[in-house]
Amino acid sequence: MTDHDQPSQARGTGEQVVALLSEQFAAVRALADEVPDEAWAGPTDLPGWTVQDCFSHMIGVERGMLGHSEDTPSVDHLAHVDDDFSRMVEAPVELRRNRTPTEVRSELHDTLAERQSALEGFGSEKFDEESWTPAGPGTYRDFMVIRLFDLWMHEQDVRHALDMPGHLSGPVVASVLANNAGRALPLVVGKRADAPVGAVVAIDVVGPTEASFVVQVNDVSGKKRAALIDPGSSGNPTATVEVDVDTFMRLCGGRVGAASLIEAHPDAVTLGGDVTLGRAVVNNLAFTP
């Protein structure tokens, strides 16, 4: 068993998280308005999901956060649905599959506006409340940081499906990197890539948003423990990985396999030092389905 440092609370005050979510809501609304109706049926990298399905998913989750109930159609006929969690996620999407892009776009606008109003009405005590999160027990603030990540990832799913690159820099992207992808790296390096005790792995994310992460693997009381350390104290890393922010997040989100991506774009990832370890890290970056 490998232990990892997992910070228990997401960075930022409640007000800062609300500001980030408001920015992301605006980005989603603007994208939905930009995508022409005829493109909403286009496929995405997510199995079984179209562009419209991504927007429908956002609506379903945010309506659930608002406490709104809705019908739960059967999804057992869908090949890509194979467990209870995917059934839960799929139901709001299936519910909207026969609706027009105009209807879904309108509901998206209304839902995000209502959700933003609700968030702005919360005090700091709400964000400090203990809460379930997809990553385990945490606070409501932690949960909202994960919501920010999910919304941004699905925005990017739509952008990739339609070759409409954008929103790869700014405060939302910085939060996604620091509070979601960065926090998963000790697990990726120490357990999934099985880096040995003493290994130091440096991951440099480059433009248009830049970030540096260094994971060190130590022996703590007989247990292997991987943790993020200050990038300035990494010394001579065992392995280095350089990757652009878009490729990095697509790998972290499991949107593309490392082998197929590198075969198609050999310059997308640059490895240094222990190339075998670096490649193992890249191959195991996916921390969310």
N, C-alpha and C positions, 0 to 999 in steps of 0.2 A: 504494500500500500504506500502510495506517495502522498505526502502532505503538501499543501500549497498555501501561500499567503492569499487570502481573499478579503480585501477590505470590506467591512460590514456596512458602510454607509457611502452612498454616492456623493460625489463632490457637489457643492453648490447649495445655496439656500433655496427655500421654496419659491421665492420670487424669481430667482435666476432660472430655475427649472421651468416655471410658467412662461418666462420670456422666451426660452428656447423652444418650448412646445408651440407657443404662438407663432414664432418664426417658421417652424416646420409646418404648422397648419397652413400658413400663408403660401408656402412653397407647394404644398400638395394641391391647394385650391387653384393656384396659378397653372400648375401642370395639367390638371384636369380640364381647365378652360382652353389650354393650348392644344391638347390632343383632339384631332378631328373625330367626329362620330364614327367614321368608317374604319378608324384604327383601333377602336375599343375592343374589337374581337380578335386582335392579334395575339399570338402566343407569347409567353414570357419564359424565362429560364425555370420557373417553378412548375413542377409536373401538374398538368391539368388546368393550369390557371392562365387566363387571358389578362389583358390590360384591365378590362372591366372588373375582373375578379379581384385584382389587387386593390382597386378602389373600393369594391364591395367589402373586402376584408377590413379595410380601415374603418368603414362605416360601422360594421358589426361590432368591432372591438370597442370603439368609442361610445356607441349606443349602450353597450353592456356596462361601460364605466359610468354612464349616466343613470343606470338602473332601469333602462327601458327593456321590457320583455318583447319578444317577437316569436313567430312560429319557428319551429325547428324541423324542417323537412328531412326526410330520409336521404342519406348520402351513401347508402350501402352499394348502390349501383356504380359508384365511381372507383375505378381501379387504383387511383393514387391515394385513396383513403383506406388506411389499414390498422388504425388503432383509435382508442377513445379520444385522445387529444386531437388527432387530425379530424375526427368526426365533429368535435366541438368547434374547431376552427372553420371547417367547411360549411357548416349549416348556414351561417349568414350569407356566405358566398352563393350557395345553391339557391337560397331564397330570392336572390336578385338576378339570377341568370337570364330570366325571361324579360327583364326590364330593359328599357331603352337607355342608351348613354345619357340622354337628356334627363331622364328620371333619376338615374344614379348620380349624375353630376349635381343635380339640385339637392338631393338628399345629403350628399357629401358636404356641400356648402352649409346646409342647415345644421347638420350634426356637429361639424367642427366649430361652427359659431357658438352653438349651445355648450359644447364642451369647454371652449375657451372661457366663456362667461362663468361656468361653474368653477373652473380652476382659479380664475381671478378672484372668486369669492371666498376661497379657502384661506384660513390663517396659517401661521407657521406650525401650530400644533397639529394640524391635519397632516402635514408632510412628515412630522416626527412620529406619527402613529405606526405601530407595528403592522406589517402587511405581508400577505402572500406575494411572492414575485415568481416569475418563471425561473429565476436562478436560485430559489430557496427563500427562507425567511429573511425579511428585511424591513425597511420602512416604506411608507407610501412614496417618499421621495425617491428611494431606490427603484420602486416600481415605475415611476414616471420617467426616470432616466432610461429604463428599458423600453418604455413606450416610445420615447423619442427615437431610439435606435431602430425599433421595428418600423415606425413610420418612414424614417429616412431610407431604410433598406428597401422598402416597397416602392418608394418614389424612384429609387435607382433601378429597381426591376422594370418599371415602366420605361424609364429613360433608355435602358439597354435594349429593351424589346423594340423600341421605335427609333433607335439611333439618335437620341436627343440628349447628348451629354450635358451635364450641368450640376450645380449645387455640390461641387466637390471641394469647396472651401467655405470658411466662415465659422461662426461659433457652434452651430449644430454639428458640423463635421468634427471639430475639435473635441466636442463632448463625446461623440460616438467613438472616436479613437481612444481617448483617455479613460472613459468610464465603462466602455463595453469591450472593445477589442483588446485594449491594453490589459485589462483585468483578467482576461482569459489566457494570456500568454504563459503564466507559470504552469497552468494545467497542460497547455499544449506542449511546452518544452520538457517539463519534468516527468509527466506521465505518458502522454500520447507519443511523443518523439523519444521518450525514454533516455533523455540526456543523462550521462553518468554524473556522479558526485564530482564536484570540482569544475564542471563545465560552465562556461559563460557564453550565452548566445545574445548577440546584438542584432536588433531588427531596426533598420532605418526606413521609415516611410517617407517617400519623396513626393513632390509637387502634384497638384497645386497646394496641397496641405502637407506640411512636414511634421514628423514626430519621430522620436527615438525611444526605443524600449530595450532594456537590457535585463535578461533573466539569468540569475546565478543559482546553481544547484549545490546545496550544502548537505552535509550529514549533521542532523540535529538529533542527539540522543538516539542514535542508531537508525533514524529514519531519514529517507531522502526528502529534502524539502526545497522546493523551487520558489523563488521570490523575485519580484522586480527590485532592482537596485538603481541608484542614481546613474544615469548614462555617463556622467563625467568620471565615475570611479571604476569603469569597466576594465581599464588597463588594456591587456591584449586578449580580446575575446577568442574563445575556442572556435566559434563559427559566427559568420556574419551573413545577414540577409538584407538586401536592398530591393525595395519594391515600391511601385507607385501606389498612391492611396486608393485609386479605383480598383486595381488588381488585388491589393491587399484585402479590401473589404469584400470583394466578390469571393475570394478564397475563404475568408473568415465566415461568410454567410453560407458557404456550401453551394454557391450559385454555379461554380465551375470547378472541375477537377484540376488539380495541380498539373498532373501529367499531360492532359490534353491541352491545357492553357500554354504550358511551356513549349510543347511541341509546335503549337500554332504561332506562338510569340516567344521565341527563345530569349529575347532581350527583356522580357517583362520582369524577370527576377534575376538578380545577380547574387551569386553565392561566393563566400570567401572563407578561408581557414579550412576547418573540417567540413568539406563539401557534403559528405555523407550525412552528418548530423544536420547541417543546414537544410538539405533536401528533405530529411525526415520532418523537420519543423514545418516547412512549406507544405508537405503532403498532409499534415495533420492540423492545419490552421482552422478548419471548419469547426466552430463551436456552437453553431445554431443551424437547425434544419432549414 
